[in-house]
Amino acid sequence: MTRKERVQAAYVELLMEKVRNDTYPSATHLRMIEETIPRPMVPDYIDLLMRKASHDRVPSIPMLQRIKRVADEML
């Protein structure tokens, strides 16, 4: 793994930790993750989004759409 890839992975993990701890994650943080995420981290990101959606009695449509888009484009 190159230095750039390590920095990108650390940056994405920092943002993912913020998302994990937020009841309603920032769309800006999610976009920033998606702009930078290394491909090997995509399954973990999708799992994180799925956990967020599953904890809501009525998951937000934008979150469900995001999960589908990320899965379609990044997996």
Secondary structure, 3 states (H helix, E strand, C coil): CCHHHHHHHHHHHHHHHHHHHCCCCCHHHHHHHHHHCCHHHHHHHHHHHHHHHHHCCCCCHHHHHHHHHHHHHHC
